[in-house]
Amino acid sequence: MNLKVWGPILSGGVLVAISVIMLTLYSYTLLKPNPASFAFTVTGTDLAGLAISIIGLALIMVGAYMQD
């Protein structure tokens, strides 16, 4: 195991953690005004969180593929 393997895995893990935080904060803002009037709408924050998570998961998979 070396930096060639752990570099993409750790950076992908950081990106996935950032995307989870983004999506959690986004869902909290939906419920904050009035939880009874919950209405899901796709916004830029939602799409950015999903895109970052896909990139992070791809980096994790690339690091796992580079194992010896």
Secondary structure in CASP SS format (residue, H / E / C, confidence):
PFRMAT SS
TARGET T0000
AUTHOR 0000-0000-0000
METHOD secondary structure of the structure
MODEL  1
M C 1.00
N C 1.00
L H 1.00
K H 1.00
V H 1.00
W H 1.00
G H 1.00
P H 1.00
I H 1.00
L H 1.00
S H 1.00
G H 1.00
G H 1.00
V H 1.00
L H 1.00
V H 1.00
A H 1.00
I H 1.00
S H 1.00
V H 1.00
I H 1.00
M H 1.00
L H 1.00
T H 1.00
L H 1.00
Y H 1.00
S H 1.00
Y H 1.00
T H 1.00
L H 1.00
L H 1.00
K C 1.00
P C 1.00
N C 1.00
P H 1.00
A H 1.00
S H 1.00
F C 1.00
A C 1.00
F C 1.00
T C 1.00
V C 1.00
T C 1.00
G H 1.00
T H 1.00
D H 1.00
L H 1.00
A H 1.00
G H 1.00
L H 1.00
A H 1.00
I H 1.00
S H 1.00
I H 1.00
I H 1.00
G H 1.00
L H 1.00
A H 1.00
L H 1.00
I H 1.00
M H 1.00
V H 1.00
G H 1.00
A H 1.00
Y H 1.00
M C 1.00
Q C 1.00
D C 1.00
END
